[in-house]
Amino acid sequence: MYQSFKDTPIKYILNLYEKANTFFGIQGSYTAQLLLYGMLFLVLITFSLFY
């Protein structure tokens, strides 16, 4: 997972974005998107701190 993120970050993020949108069904709701991706961003920051 981490390796593929390093190889092609943009493609990986876009793919993850689409998957998350279809999974949560929040294409129209910007508030839910902001909450979700804010939390994902925080998780990524903590991951980068530990590695």
N, C-alpha and C positions, 0 to 999 in steps of 0.2 A: 504493500500500500504506500509506504513512505517513499520507496524507490520510484514507483511510477509517478508519484507527485513531483519528485525532483526532475524526472526526465522531461515530462511535458506538463508543466503546471497549469497553463491556460486551458488546454484541452481537458485535463483532469478536473479542473474546477467547473468548467462549463458542463461536463458530463454529470458531475455531482449535483450541480445546480438543477439540471433538468430532472434527475432522479428524485431529488428532494421535493421538487415542485409537484411531480406526479404522485409521489408517495403521500404528501400531506394535502395535496389538492388545494394549494393556496395561490394559484396563479393571479387571482384578482386582489387578494388581500395583502396590501403592502405592509401593514402593521405586523402581521404574522411573519412575513418574510424578514422584516427588520429584526424581530425578536430571534427568529431561528438563526439567521446568518450572523447576528451579533454574538450569539452563544457559540456558534461554530468558530468564529474568529477568535474568541477568548480561548477556546480549546486548542486551536492551532498555536496561539501564543504560548500557552503553558507547555505544549509539546515541544516547541522550539527551545524553550528555556531548559527543559530537562535533557535535551539531546545535545 
